[in-house]
Amino acid sequence: MTQIKFSNATEIKATPSDQLDIIIALLKDINHRMNPPWWKILIRFIFAHLFSIISLAALAYFTWKIWGVVNGIESNINEIYTFITSNIDKLKFWN
């Protein structure tokens, strides 16, 4: 029997087959930590970039609102232009 010493200074006396089981368990844990499931990756990405996501959503919302205001102003200008061009003969008082 050999002794396995972990980082937290605990010693375990184990047979070679127990050592292999411990090594396999550690490798599975390392693999799971290095390659997490897709939903954990998504959650970590969202929490890591939460401020950026909120900022982009707010920017998109305000851009959409400003675009509506600009289109409203443009339609009012077009209405004034069509009114003036359709009534230009009435405004010519010098003829």
Salt bridges, closest charged atoms under 4 A:
ASP29 OD2 - ARG33 NE 3.17
